[in-house]
Amino acid sequence: MPLVWRDALSTGYRQIDSDHRHLFDLINIVEVALTSEHALSKLLNAIDDLAAYTRQHFTFEERLMLDAKYANFARHKEAHLTLIEQLKQVAKPIQELAHGEAHTTLAVPEEARDAMVGLLRHWLVDHIIKEDMQLKSVL
């Protein structure tokens, strides 16, 4: 079931909310590629797109926090770094398949699928609710 944006997730800052909506879309693309038969290259491209956009978004968000002199900047930035590292780790087994004989997402082991989907669902919604919503008062 795809992630659906809800107004309750809005920070009230237009660019951040727009980025978060786009992240929802990218996560849904990764999930669709993971949970049905697609070319492995499509899944790898979707993961790369998600990772690149995430880094871009985090850089933007961190710049805003610095400009606003956000008191919890260091903790929030650490959460960003942790999420990026977690994405790298759960993507690694999928990326390694590309070096072998695998050509479709059917070759992705169930535990790798579950780890990726679990991280993406937990990450975006949990990070927005626990971390980004705290930015509402400073933005």
N, C-alpha and C positions, 0 to 999 in steps of 0.2 A: 504494500500500500504506500503510495507516494506521500512524502511530507507535504503538508499544506500550510502556507503562511496564514497566521492569524494576527489580527490587530493587537492582541494581547502581547505579542512579541515585539511590538514597535517601541523603539527607543525615543521616537519623536524627532530624531535627527534624520532628515530626508536621505542623505547619501548613505549613512550606515544602514538604514532600513532597506534601501534599494540594493545595497551590497548583500545584505542578509537574504533578501528574496532571491537574488541571483545564486547565492550559495545553496539555497534550497533546490533550485533548478539543477545545479551541477550535481548535487548529491543524488537527486532523483535519477539523473542520467547514469551515474555510476551504478546505482542500485538496479536499474532496468538491465543494464549490460551484464551485471553479475547474476541476476536471477532468471535470465532466459538465454537462449543460445545466440551468441553474437561472436563476431571475430574478436579474438583476444586483443588485437591491435586497437579496436574500438574502445574496449575497456581501459586499456593502458593510456590511450589518449584522453579519455574522460578523467582518469585519475590525475594525469599530468595537468589538465585544465583546472581541475579542482585545486590542486596544490598551488599552482601559479596564482590563481585568483585569490586564494586564501592568503598567501604571502602579501599580495598587493593590498588586500583589504586590511590585514593586520597592520601594515606599515601606515596606511591612512589613519586608522583608528588610533594608533600609538602617537602619531603626530598631533591629532586632536587632543588626546589626553595630556600631552606635554604642554601644548598651548594653553590648556585650561588649568594647568598645574594640578592635575588630578592626584589626590593624595595616595591612591592605591595603584599608581602607575606601575611600580616595580612588580607587584603581585600579578597584575593583569598581563603585563608583558611576559612574565614567566609562564602564565597559563597559555599564552599564544605559542611560545616556544615549545611547551609540552605537547600541545595539539599538533604542531607541525611534525615533531619527532614521532608521535604516535602514528600519524598518517604514513610517514616513511616506513615505520616498522610493519604496519599491517599491509602495506603495498608491496613490501619486499618479496614475499612468497609468490605473489601474482606476477611481479616483474620477472622473477626467475624462470617462470614458465615460458616466457618468450624466447629464452635461450635453448629451449628443448624442442620437442616435437609438437607441442601444443599449439593449436591454431584457433581454437574456440574457447569460449568461457566455460564450456562443459568440463574442461580440464582443471578448473579451479577447485581445489579441495574444499569440502564443506566448512571445515574449520576456518579456512582463509576467508570464505564468503561471510561467515558469521562474524568474524573479527572485524572485517571492513564495515559491514552493515551496522553492527553494534556501535562501533566507534563513530561513524557518521551520524547516526541518529542521536546518540548520547551527546556528542560533541556540539553540534550546532544548537540544538534546543537547550541543552543544559548550559552551555557557555553563554548563550544569549540571556537566559533566565537568571543565571547566577552572577554573571560578570557584567555583561553589557547593559543590563537594566540599571545597574548602579551608576552608569554614565548619565542617565536622564537628568539628574539634578545638576550636573556640571556643564552639560551641553545646552 
